[in-house]
Amino acid sequence: MAKILLAEDDKQIADMISFKLSNSGHQVVRAQDGEQAVKLVAREKPDLILLDAMMPGLSGFEVLRRLKADSAVRSIPIIMVTAKGHERDVLTGLRGGAIDYIVKPFSLKELSARVELALRREPPATTA
Amino acid sequence: MTWALRGQGTPRGGAALIAAASGASVAALGGLVVAGWLTLAVALIQVLPGLPPMQYNTALGFMICGAALLTAALDLGRPTALLGGLAAALGLATLCQYFFHANLGIDDLLGQTYLLTGATNPGRMAPNSAVALTLIGLALLGLSSPAFSRSRHFYPALLGSVVIALGTAALVGYAADVPGAYGWGDFQRMAVHTALGFILLGGGIVGLAWNAAQGKRPDAPAWVPALAGATVGTVTVCMWYALAAGPDLHVGPARPDPALPNVTLIAGLLSALLLGWALRVEQTSRRRARSLAASTLALNFQSRARELAEETLHQLAAIVEHCNDAIIATTLDGTILTWNRGAERLYGYTDEEVRGRHVSLLQSYKREGGDLFQKIMRGERVEQLELVNLTKDGRKIDVALTVSPMLDRSGEVIGASTIVRDVTDRKHLEQLKDEFVSTVSHELRTPLTAIKGFIELVVDGDAGPLSDAQREFLQIAARNTDRLGNLINDLLDVNRIECQQFEIRSEPTDLGAVLEDVVATFRPLAQAKGLEFRFHIDSLPQLLGDGPRLVQVFSNLISNAIKYTPQGEVGLRARRAQAGIEVVVHDSGIGLSREEQGQLFTKFFRGRNPVVTDTGGTGLGLVVAKAIIERHQGRIEVASVPGEGTHLRVVLPVQTAA
């Protein structure tokens, strides 16, 4: 049982992912855009963040940058979920501090497996 | 004036006609005289009573020579030679009789003479006639001979002109009452119509030789002065002889002055020389005048050619000036020499403003031009060099350059001419297309993600239990969403390939591991279909490449092999080859026709076979696979027999990792 923040502007996909993760026994907090995601992360302190790259307002990459710049939430693992599958985008995400990158369309089982993997990881040592 | 030529270049036309006419009339004359002898028509034989008669043999000679002249004019070599030889023989034989005081019995071959003139050897041809006949015969022989080349035209002409002179001297003798001019010694004398006949024959021969020597050139033959001199000289000698050596034959009332012959000789020879010289001078000056005219003509041509060249230059300059593309001429160090209106329009600077400035004025950032100018200095062209330039008002423009060396006359590279094309609009369009494609693909992926995810939820039972049929149908739907996803990926790849934005990584890759992964993924699929799966992977060196992309390539090849093979086997074999690593994917499937093999690597190619249309696939996989292989500097080849199977051979070079 973990608290997962899902930032996804597409309601159906958000429903779908929420359904799967809830079925797996997790609590899902949903954000519909970047601004909301940043606020919710600060308030809810989730165990894992699933972040869509293309959202209205703040893009997923910008949200990533802000979260990683905030020492209070920097250690929360982030998985990018996006339709942008180009290597350039993957690298932007990973270099920005995401621990994983899932390209749409994805298999829910695979997403689920990656989520579990991310939750089992030792939280990275906080930088001094 | 030119003469039509026939055969080996023997003249036809005017001269030939005249020669033929004179030949015919001389032959007729001879015939007439013979007839005169036979019919006792004395007028025919001696023209006027008391004058020397034309002898039988002279008449015969005329018939022969006339005929020969006719055949020569008709370009009949063999008869001319035969008749000429006969005439020469007749003349020579007669001369021999005179010389050796012999009688060969040839004088009355045709009949006994009955006109006695008191000369020795009655009935014999006059010695001067014999000489003339011999010369005519020899000239005819010369004319007909195959060795009668242009350089030898002179000799027949010379002989002809001497004969003319002999005839003329005789006629002059008759007119001036100087018998020595038409009779030599106390021998037979040349008849008046004999003299006439010889003049005609000589004239015909000179005419033929002249014409043949002249050929197509407008000039008279160079030997004409010599000919004129020889004629006058011969006449002179004859007259001198007639006056000096023939006093005892002189029947006139008064003896001429003893000095007369010598004066005649000297004056005649001098006038012969003068005539020859004058003609020569005339000929030379005419030739000079003609060559002068020719060089004037050449000068005219030259100035016309210069005008044309200037005109062409002007036209070229106008084309360059008004060309829509910018054209810039620079020195080798990049100083602008000049540019056209296209360049003025593109950059905003006038020609005067940029002359002498360096091209870096136009560059938006400092770039190393060394490589470019080295290429130019080697005389090579640089094409489609794309960069960003700056206009006078600071606007950035995308340009494509074609830079060519400018050569001077000796081929030395003295500068560069650059054609600049504004590709800003094209670049903008490319960018729009790029954005469009990525937006569309995003918009496609999002609903596809939802479809795929929800189907998966239902199939996996997350939404409650479902029947076998429901599960099977949903699985079909799920497979097709996968296919749609692949299609989007392939479309994006193809778009990148076409925009030349298709990049692959270049890192040490273990191809053996890649292939084993692929085999492990697809073997169950093949076996599920009842196909035998054979594979053999040698130990392979590492290569520089893009592992995931190589997985994509071989997955595509093997999934195709499985797809298009209803029964039998599929397989993969990898080994070290001379050119690198060779991987062959084979199957015993439906195969490809020759035409299909040609289209295999084109977009949306799908086999027409009904078995194929049942099978999923985007028709783009092989296009992408080929592009990936080519980005690895490798190549892919297909060999296939319809109904028997297909071999796809991939060769990848092994680049030693740096």
Interface residues (C-beta under 8 A of the other chain):
Chain A: D10 Q12 I13 M16 I17 F19 K20 N23 M54 A83 K84 G85 H86 E87 K104 P105 F106 S107 L108 K109
Chain B: S438 S441 H442 R445 T446 P447 L448 T449 A450 I451 K452 G453 F454 E456 L457 D460 D462 T481 G485 N489 L492 E503 R505
